[in-house]
Amino acid sequence: MTDFKDWMELASYVVTVVALPFAIIVFIIEQRRERANEEEEIYLKLADDYGSFMRLVLENADLKLRSRTRTLLDEEQTERRLAIYSILVSLFESAYMLVFEDKMNRKQQRMWQSWEDFMHEWCAREDFRDALPALLHGEDPDFVRTIERIASEEAGRQHPA
């Protein structure tokens, strides 16, 4: 009977020394993999949302949202443009809230950089920058600082001092 007890005690030591740390390592690896998958899903969802937004831009081609030249719009067109810009700011804020972190790994930085590039592209439009103050009312303060910084950079590129 003592042989069985000794074997069980030895088995418990093996589990404690080998299997438990192995299980913890496997758990940590799975958690990281799951988090990476979640980040990828978030990024893909946001990319799909931006694709839908761009379809909206195409559906409203009369607003000349892809053109860099200032276009005179009637009241209804101005209202549609403002609504589209509101959707865009909401999408940018979602991207900021879901993707941006103070400390990002390389993959997270690449994901965020693509959104920052989109923000730069739109902030290069004077009419978008002009609409920003009204569109940013009530938005996340960190997001507001970020997009205002980007808008300021773009305005400086448009009108160097």
C-alpha positions in Angstrom: 0.0 0.0 0.0 2.9 2.4 0.7 4.1 1.8 -2.8 0.8 3.1 -4.2 0.9 6.0 -1.8 4.5 6.8 -2.8 3.6 6.7 -6.5 0.6 9.0 -6.0 2.8 11.4 -4.1 5.4 11.3 -6.8 2.7 11.9 -9.4 1.4 14.9 -7.5 4.9 16.3 -7.5 5.3 15.8 -11.2 1.9 17.5 -11.8 3.0 20.4 -9.6 6.5 20.8 -11.1 5.8 20.0 -14.8 2.1 19.9 -15.7 0.9 23.0 -13.8 3.5 25.4 -15.2 2.8 23.9 -18.7 -0.9 24.4 -18.3 -0.3 28.0 -17.2 1.9 28.7 -20.2 -0.7 27.1 -22.6 -3.4 29.3 -21.0 -1.3 32.5 -21.4 -0.6 31.6 -25.1 -4.3 31.0 -25.7 -5.2 34.2 -24.0 -2.8 36.1 -26.3 -4.0 34.4 -29.4 -7.6 35.1 -28.4 -6.8 38.8 -27.8 -5.0 39.0 -31.2 -8.0 37.4 -32.9 -10.3 39.9 -31.2 -8.1 42.8 -32.3 -8.1 41.5 -35.8 -11.9 41.2 -35.8 -12.3 44.7 -34.5 -10.0 46.0 -37.2 -11.8 44.1 -39.9 -15.2 45.4 -38.7 -13.9 48.9 -38.7 -12.5 48.4 -42.2 -15.9 47.1 -43.4 -17.5 50.2 -41.8 -15.1 52.5 -43.6 -15.9 50.6 -46.9 -19.6 51.2 -46.3 -18.8 54.9 -45.6 -16.9 55.1 -48.9 -19.9 53.6 -50.7 -22.0 56.4 -49.1 -19.5 58.9 -50.5 -19.9 57.4 -53.9 -23.7 57.5 -53.7 -23.4 61.2 -53.0 -20.9 62.0 -55.7 -22.6 65.4 -56.3 -21.1 66.5 -53.0 -17.5 66.1 -54.5 -16.2 64.6 -51.3 -13.2 63.0 -53.1 -12.3 66.3 -54.8 -9.9 68.7 -53.3 -11.5 71.7 -54.9 -14.1 73.8 -53.0 -17.5 73.3 -54.5 -20.5 75.5 -54.0 -23.4 73.4 -52.6 -27.0 74.2 -52.1 -28.7 74.0 -48.7 -29.7 70.3 -49.1 -26.3 69.3 -50.3 -24.6 71.1 -47.4 -26.9 69.3 -45.0 -26.1 65.9 -46.6 -22.3 66.7 -46.5 -22.6 67.6 -42.8 -24.5 64.3 -42.1 -21.8 62.4 -44.0 -19.0 64.1 -42.1 -20.9 63.3 -38.8 -20.9 59.6 -39.7 -17.2 59.9 -40.6 -16.3 61.5 -37.2 -18.3 58.8 -35.4 -16.3 56.2 -37.3 -13.0 57.8 -36.5 -13.9 58.0 -32.9 -14.9 54.3 -32.8 -11.5 53.5 -34.4 -9.7 55.7 -31.9 -11.6 54.1 -28.9 -11.1 50.5 -30.2 -7.6 50.6 -31.8 -5.6 53.4 -30.2 -3.6 52.7 -27.0 -0.8 54.6 -25.3 1.5 51.6 -25.6 1.0 49.6 -28.8 2.8 46.7 -30.2 4.0 46.8 -33.8 0.8 45.2 -35.2 -1.4 47.6 -33.2 0.7 50.5 -34.4 0.1 49.5 -38.0 -3.6 49.2 -37.5 -3.8 52.6 -35.8 -1.5 54.2 -38.5 -4.0 53.3 -41.2 -6.8 55.1 -39.3 -4.5 58.1 -38.7 -3.8 58.2 -42.4 -7.6 58.3 -43.1 -7.9 61.1 -40.6 -5.1 63.0 -42.3 -6.7 62.5 -45.7 -10.0 63.9 -44.6 -8.5 66.7 -42.4 -6.7 67.9 -45.5 -10.1 69.1 -46.7 -10.8 72.6 -45.6 -14.6 72.1 -45.5 -14.1 69.0 -43.2 -11.8 71.0 -40.9 -14.4 73.9 -40.9 -17.1 71.4 -39.8 -15.1 69.7 -37.1 -15.8 72.1 -34.2 -19.6 71.4 -34.4 -19.0 67.6 -35.1 -16.7 67.1 -32.1 -19.1 68.5 -29.5 -19.6 65.8 -26.8 -17.0 63.4 -28.3 -14.2 61.7 -26.2 -11.7 64.4 -25.1 -8.6 62.3 -26.1 -10.1 61.7 -29.5 -10.9 65.4 -29.9 -7.3 66.3 -29.1 -6.0 63.8 -31.6 -8.2 64.8 -34.5 -7.7 68.5 -33.7 -3.9 67.9 -33.8 -4.2 66.2 -37.1 -6.5 68.9 -38.5 -4.0 71.5 -37.3 -1.1 69.7 -39.0 -3.1 69.5 -42.3 -4.1 73.2 -42.1 -0.4 74.0 -41.7 0.4 72.0 -44.8 -2.3 73.9 -46.8 -1.2 77.3 -45.6 2.5 77.3 -44.6 3.5 80.2 -42.3 
